Amino acid sequence: MQNRPFKMSVDLSATLTTNLLNPGTITGGVGMGSGNLRIIVTQVRATNRDSVPRTYSLWVGATGANAAGTAAFGAQAKSVPANDSVTWYGRKALDVADFLVGGASVAAQITLEVEGEIGVA
């Protein structure tokens, strides 16, 4: 099966344990069986709309958790200059058990955009 483009955008809160993204499961239909969605993240952009530098942090792991050693996309207290953005490029797979969790130093000033591909694992 071919993967499809995926894109999401969210304003980060000041709660660093906020669930931002989690691939779901697929079920239903007749003779379809079930499976799990898989997301391949290829780009993460954080845009600071504030007039002062702000930071953001991201982790991949359990729901509502930001355990040591699970920081992702080079974003643990990552500084974003005032009225600017920072971008991560690469390939990181997220499966149904993976939650992208994170937040910012202040609410509603950093917009996170995530792009990639979504398919069935």
Phi and psi in degrees as GROMACS dihedral restraints (atoms count N, CA, C in turn):
[ dihedral_restraints ]
;  ai    aj    ak    al  type     phi  dphi    fc
    3     4     5     6     1   -85.4    20    10
    4     5     6     7     1   137.2    20    10
    6     7     8     9     1   -71.7    20    10
    7     8     9    10     1   154.7    20    10
    9    10    11    12     1  -116.6    20    10
   10    11    12    13     1   151.7    20    10
   12    13    14    15     1   -60.6    20    10
   13    14    15    16     1   147.0    20    10
   15    16    17    18     1  -135.8    20    10
   16    17    18    19     1   138.6    20    10
   18    19    20    21     1  -151.0    20    10
   19    20    21    22     1   136.9    20    10
   21    22    23    24     1  -139.2    20    10
   22    23    24    25     1   155.9    20    10
   24    25    26    27     1  -141.7    20    10
   25    26    27    28     1   136.6    20    10
   27    28    29    30     1  -150.5    20    10
   28    29    30    31     1   142.1    20    10
   30    31    32    33     1   -82.2    20    10
   31    32    33    34     1   128.1    20    10
   33    34    35    36     1   -76.5    20    10
   34    35    36    37     1   143.9    20    10
   36    37    38    39     1   -91.8    20    10
   37    38    39    40     1   177.2    20    10
   39    40    41    42     1   -87.3    20    10
   40    41    42    43     1     3.9    20    10
   42    43    44    45     1   -92.4    20    10
   43    44    45    46     1   114.0    20    10
   45    46    47    48     1   -75.3    20    10
   46    47    48    49     1    -3.0    20    10
   48    49    50    51     1  -110.4    20    10
   49    50    51    52     1    21.8    20    10
   51    52    53    54     1   -74.5    20    10
   52    53    54    55     1   128.4    20    10
   54    55    56    57     1   -70.2    20    10
   55    56    57    58     1   122.7    20    10
   57    58    59    60     1  -105.9    20    10
   58    59    60    61     1   -35.2    20    10
   60    61    62    63     1  -158.0    20    10
   61    62    63    64     1   137.2    20    10
   63    64    65    66     1  -153.4    20    10
   64    65    66    67     1   121.2    20    10
   66    67    68    69     1   -62.0    20    10
   67    68    69    70     1   141.5    20    10
   69    70    71    72     1   -96.4    20    10
   70    71    72    73     1  -170.4    20    10
   72    73    74    75     1  -108.6    20    10
   73    74    75    76     1   161.3    20    10
   75    76    77    78     1  -121.8    20    10
   76    77    78    79     1   134.7    20    10
   78    79    80    81     1  -145.8    20    10
   79    80    81    82     1   170.0    20    10
   81    82    83    84     1   105.2    20    10
   82    83    84    85     1   176.8    20    10
   84    85    86    87     1    80.9    20    10
   85    86    87    88     1   169.8    20    10
   87    88    89    90     1  -100.8    20    10
   88    89    90    91     1   126.7    20    10
   90    91    92    93     1    70.0    20    10
   91    92    93    94     1    15.8    20    10
   93    94    95    96     1   -91.9    20    10
   94    95    96    97     1   -24.6    20    10
   96    97    98    99     1    69.8    20    10
   97    98    99   100     1  -152.2    20    10
   99   100   101   102     1  -144.3    20    10
  100   101   102   103     1   171.4    20    10
  102   103   104   105     1  -169.5    20    10
  103   104   105   106     1  -175.8    20    10
  105   106   107   108     1  -123.1    20    10
  106   107   108   109     1   142.5    20    10
  108   109   110   111     1   -77.2    20    10
  109   110   111   112     1   153.1    20    10
  111   112   113   114     1  -136.7    20    10
  112   113   114   115     1   133.4    20    10
  114   115   116   117     1  -113.1    20    10
  115   116   117   118     1   130.8    20    10
  117   118   119   120     1  -104.0    20    10
  118   119   120   121     1   107.7    20    10
  120   121   122   123     1   -81.6    20    10
  121   122   123   124     1   128.5    20    10
  123   124   125   126     1  -116.7    20    10
  124   125   126   127     1   -17.3    20    10
  126   127   128   129     1  -154.3    20    10
  127   128   129   130     1   135.7    20    10
  129   130   131   132     1  -130.0    20    10
  130   131   132   133     1   122.6    20    10
  132   133   134   135     1  -121.4    20    10
  133   134   135   136     1   130.4    20    10
  135   136   137   138     1  -113.2    20    10
  136   137   138   139     1   123.0    20    10
  138   139   140   141     1  -114.2    20    10
  139   140   141   142     1   123.9    20    10
  141   142   143   144     1   -94.7    20    10
  142   143   144   145     1   116.8    20    10
  144   145   146   147     1   -93.7    20    10
  145   146   147   148     1     2.5    20    10
  147   148   149   150     1   -89.2    20    10
  148   149   150   151     1   164.8    20    10
  150   151   152   153     1   -89.4    20    10
  151   152   153   154     1     4.6    20    10
  153   154   155   156     1  -131.1    20    10
  154   155   156   157     1   154.1    20    10
  156   157   158   159     1   -59.8    20    10
  157   158   159   160     1   145.4    20    10
  159   160   161   162     1  -133.5    20    10
  160   161   162   163     1   163.3    20    10
  162   163   164   165     1  -120.5    20    10
  163   164   165   166     1   158.6    20    10
  165   166   167   168     1  -142.2    20    10
  166   167   168   169     1   159.4    20    10
  168   169   170   171     1  -139.5    20    10
  169   170   171   172     1   143.3    20    10
  171   172   173   174     1  -134.3    20    10
  172   173   174   175     1   143.2    20    10
  174   175   176   177     1  -135.2    20    10
  175   176   177   178     1   153.9    20    10
  177   178   179   180     1  -120.6    20    10
  178   179   180   181     1   121.4    20    10
  180   181   182   183     1   177.6    20    10
  181   182   183   184     1  -138.1    20    10
  183   184   185   186     1   -74.0    20    10
  184   185   186   187     1   160.2    20    10
  186   187   188   189     1   -60.0    20    10
  187   188   189   190     1   133.0    20    10
  189   190   191   192     1    62.7    20    10
  190   191   192   193     1    25.4    20    10
  192   193   194   195     1  -128.8    20    10
  193   194   195   196     1   149.0    20    10
  195   196   197   198     1  -135.6    20    10
  196   197   198   199     1    66.0    20    10
  198   199   200   201     1   -70.1    20    10
  199   200   201   202     1   149.1    20    10
  201   202   203   204     1   -55.1    20    10
  202   203   204   205     1   139.6    20    10
  204   205   206   207     1    85.6    20    10
  205   206   207   208     1     0.6    20    10
  207   208   209   210     1  -113.4    20    10
  208   209   210   211     1    11.0    20    10
  210   211   212   213     1   -57.2    20    10
  211   212   213   214     1   143.8    20    10
  213   214   215   216     1  -133.6    20    10
  214   215   216   217     1   156.1    20    10
  216   217   218   219     1    59.4    20    10
  217   218   219   220     1    30.6    20    10
  219   220   221   222     1    61.1    20    10
  220   221   222   223     1    28.9    20    10
  222   223   224   225     1  -124.0    20    10
  223   224   225   226     1    73.2    20    10
  225   226   227   228     1  -118.8    20    10
  226   227   228   229     1   108.8    20    10
  228   229   230   231     1    53.6    20    10
  229   230   231   232     1    42.1    20    10
  231   232   233   234     1   -73.5    20    10
  232   233   234   235     1   125.8    20    10
  234   235   236   237     1   -82.4    20    10
  235   236   237   238     1   135.9    20    10
  237   238   239   240     1  -119.1    20    10
  238   239   240   241     1   119.3    20    10
  240   241   242   243     1   -57.9    20    10
  241   242   243   244     1   157.2    20    10
  243   244   245   246     1   -56.4    20    10
  244   245   246   247     1   135.3    20    10
  246   247   248   249     1    49.9    20    10
  247   248   249   250     1    43.8    20    10
  249   250   251   252     1  -146.8    20    10
  250   251   252   253     1  -178.8    20    10
  252   253   254   255     1  -141.4    20    10
  253   254   255   256     1   160.6    20    10
  255   256   257   258     1  -127.3    20    10
  256   257   258   259     1   146.5    20    10
  258   259   260   261     1  -132.1    20    10
  259   260   261   262     1   136.3    20    10
  261   262   263   264     1  -106.7    20    10
  262   263   264   265     1   135.1    20    10
  264   265   266   267     1  -122.5    20    10
  265   266   267   268     1   144.2    20    10
  267   268   269   270     1   166.1    20    10
  268   269   270   271     1  -154.9    20    10
  270   271   272   273     1  -143.4    20    10
  271   272   273   274     1   115.8    20    10
  273   274   275   276     1  -136.2    20    10
  274   275   276   277     1   124.9    20    10
  276   277   278   279     1   -86.9    20    10
  277   278   279   280     1   138.2    20    10
  279   280   281   282     1  -119.4    20    10
  280   281   282   283     1   123.8    20    10
  282   283   284   285     1  -102.8    20    10
  283   284   285   286     1   177.6    20    10
  285   286   287   288     1   -57.5    20    10
  286   287   288   289     1   -26.1    20    10
  288   289   290   291     1   -87.5    20    10
  289   290   291   292     1    -4.1    20    10
  291   292   293   294     1   -97.9    20    10
  292   293   294   295     1   130.8    20    10
  294   295   296   297     1  -116.3    20    10
  295   296   297   298     1   129.8    20    10
  297   298   299   300     1   -86.3    20    10
  298   299   300   301     1   117.9    20    10
  300   301   302   303     1  -123.4    20    10
  301   302   303   304     1   144.1    20    10
  303   304   305   306     1   173.0    20    10
  304   305   306   307     1  -173.4    20    10
  306   307   308   309     1  -174.9    20    10
  307   308   309   310     1  -173.3    20    10
  309   310   311   312     1  -127.6    20    10
  310   311   312   313     1   171.1    20    10
  312   313   314   315     1   -69.6    20    10
  313   314   315   316     1   -21.0    20    10
  315   316   317   318     1  -148.2    20    10
  316   317   318   319     1   145.8    20    10
  318   319   320   321     1   -72.1    20    10
  319   320   321   322     1   146.6    20    10
  321   322   323   324     1    61.4    20    10
  322   323   324   325     1    27.0    20    10
  324   325   326   327     1  -117.1    20    10
  325   326   327   328     1   -19.1    20    10
  327   328   329   330     1  -114.8    20    10
  328   329   330   331     1   125.4    20    10
  330   331   332   333     1  -100.1    20    10
  331   332   333   334     1   129.0    20    10
  333   334   335   336     1  -103.7    20    10
  334   335   336   337     1   127.3    20    10
  336   337   338   339     1  -116.7    20    10
  337   338   339   340     1   129.9    20    10
  339   340   341   342     1  -121.7    20    10
  340   341   342   343     1   130.1    20    10
  342   343   344   345     1  -127.2    20    10
  343   344   345   346     1   153.6    20    10
  345   346   347   348     1   172.2    20    10
  346   347   348   349     1  -146.0    20    10
  348   349   350   351     1  -129.7    20    10
  349   350   351   352     1   147.3    20    10
  351   352   353   354     1  -125.8    20    10
  352   353   354   355     1   140.2    20    10
  354   355   356   357     1  -156.6    20    10
  355   356   357   358     1  -168.7    20    10
  357   358   359   360     1  -107.4    20    10
  358   359   360   361     1   128.7    20    10
